Amino acid sequence: MSIAVCPGSFDPFTLGHLDVVRRARALFDGVVVGVAKNAGKTGLLSLDQRVELVRAALAADPATADVRAEVVPGLVVDFCRDVGATALVKGLRGGGDLDAELPMALVNRHLSGVETVYLPADPAFAHIASSLVKDIARHGGVIEDLVPDGVAPAVRAALAAQR
């Protein structure tokens, strides 16, 4: 059985993320979404909120209803070993994403032998980034068409709590 991990901070989970998970599920026997804390980013949503929002989005989509979401407690490669995954799946929106992702893929393979599979973004979602979603919401813009159901209210509530 081939299992892949789709890792990310998912702050917040977007329709682009969901598309990558859907497509990974079509390629692998099983997929686990690994929700991680990125030490290089200041999060808007708590880790628990992000996991719950990802789980709700996955459960609501028939193509991902059997995909589970779990917290990555440490290194992604250790998480892959723990869940029995042989591959990481990452979406790429453009060359900048590849520039950032390639060194991580090489280190992950060096550390554990796990391979990274890149899926090019669907053009319908290539413009969506979590940072842009947060910025649009901070300025009162509409984000409902960028994120799965339930995510926009959570983002707005978190932003209101910061004020």
C-alpha positions in Angstrom: 0.0 0.0 0.0 1.5 3.4 -1.0 0.9 6.2 1.4 1.8 9.8 0.9 2.0 12.8 3.2 0.8 16.2 2.2 2.6 18.5 4.7 2.1 22.1 5.4 1.2 24.8 7.9 -2.2 25.3 6.3 -2.7 28.7 8.0 -5.3 28.7 6.6 -6.2 25.7 4.4 -7.1 26.9 0.9 -8.9 25.5 -2.1 -5.4 25.1 -3.6 -4.4 22.8 -0.8 -7.6 20.8 -1.1 -6.9 20.4 -4.8 -3.4 19.0 -4.2 -4.8 16.5 -1.6 -7.5 15.4 -4.0 -5.0 14.8 -6.8 -2.6 13.0 -4.4 -5.4 10.8 -3.3 -5.9 9.7 -6.9 -2.2 8.7 -7.1 -1.7 6.9 -3.8 -3.5 4.2 -1.9 -3.6 6.5 1.2 -2.9 10.1 2.0 -2.3 11.8 5.4 -2.3 15.6 5.6 0.4 16.6 8.0 -0.4 19.9 9.8 2.9 21.4 11.0 4.0 24.4 13.0 6.4 26.4 10.9 9.0 28.0 13.1 9.6 30.6 10.4 6.0 31.8 10.3 3.8 33.6 12.8 0.5 31.7 12.7 -2.9 33.3 12.7 -4.8 30.1 13.6 -3.8 27.8 16.4 -2.5 24.4 15.5 -5.7 22.8 16.8 -7.9 25.1 14.8 -5.9 24.3 11.6 -6.2 20.6 12.1 -10.0 20.8 12.7 -10.5 23.0 9.7 -8.5 20.6 7.5 -10.4 17.7 8.8 -13.8 19.4 8.2 -12.8 20.3 4.6 -11.5 16.7 3.9 -14.7 15.1 5.3 -16.9 17.4 3.3 -15.3 16.4 0.0 -16.2 12.9 -1.3 -12.8 12.6 -3.0 -10.9 13.2 0.3 -13.3 11.7 2.9 -10.9 8.9 3.7 -7.9 11.2 4.0 -6.9 11.9 7.6 -5.2 15.0 9.0 -2.8 14.8 11.9 -0.3 17.1 13.7 3.3 16.8 12.7 5.0 16.8 16.1 8.6 17.2 14.8 10.4 16.5 11.6 8.2 15.7 8.6 10.5 12.7 7.7 9.9 11.2 11.2 6.1 11.7 10.7 6.4 9.9 7.3 8.0 7.0 9.0 5.4 6.9 11.8 2.5 6.8 9.3 4.2 4.5 6.8 4.5 7.0 4.0 7.1 6.6 1.3 6.4 10.0 -0.4 5.7 13.6 0.3 3.4 15.5 -2.1 3.7 19.2 -2.5 1.9 21.6 -4.8 3.9 24.1 -6.9 2.4 27.4 -8.0 5.5 28.5 -9.8 9.3 28.6 -10.0 9.6 30.4 -6.6 7.9 27.5 -4.9 10.3 25.0 -6.5 13.2 27.1 -5.4 12.0 26.9 -1.8 10.9 23.3 -1.9 13.8 21.6 -3.7 16.4 22.0 -0.9 13.8 20.5 1.6 13.1 17.6 -0.8 16.8 16.9 -1.0 17.3 17.0 2.8 14.3 14.9 3.4 15.6 12.2 1.0 19.0 12.4 2.6 17.6 12.0 6.1 15.1 9.2 5.4 14.9 8.1 1.7 11.4 9.6 1.4 10.8 11.0 -2.1 9.0 14.2 -2.8 6.4 14.4 -5.6 5.5 17.8 -7.0 2.1 18.5 -8.5 1.8 21.7 -10.6 -1.0 23.9 -9.4 -4.3 23.8 -11.2 -4.5 27.1 -13.0 -7.8 27.7 -11.2 -6.0 27.8 -7.9 -2.4 28.9 -8.8 -3.0 32.4 -7.5 -4.1 31.3 -4.0 -1.7 31.5 -1.1 -2.5 31.4 2.6 -0.6 34.6 3.1 -2.7 36.3 0.5 -5.9 35.0 1.9 -5.0 36.4 5.3 -4.0 39.8 3.8 -7.3 40.0 1.9 -9.3 39.2 5.0 -7.3 41.7 7.1 -8.5 44.4 4.6 -12.1 43.2 4.7 -12.0 41.5 1.3 -14.0 38.4 0.3 -12.1 35.1 0.8 -15.0 32.6 0.7 -14.1 31.7 -2.9 -10.5 30.9 -1.9 -11.0 28.6 1.0 -13.2 25.6 1.9 -16.5 26.2 3.8 -15.9 27.1 7.4 -12.4 28.5 7.0 -13.4 32.1 6.2 -15.3 32.6 9.5 -12.4 31.1 11.5 -9.9 33.5 9.8 -12.2 36.5 10.4 -12.6 35.5 14.1 -8.9 35.1 14.6 -8.2 38.5 13.0 -10.8 40.1 15.2 -9.2 38.6 18.3 -5.9 40.2 17.3 -7.3 43.7 17.3 
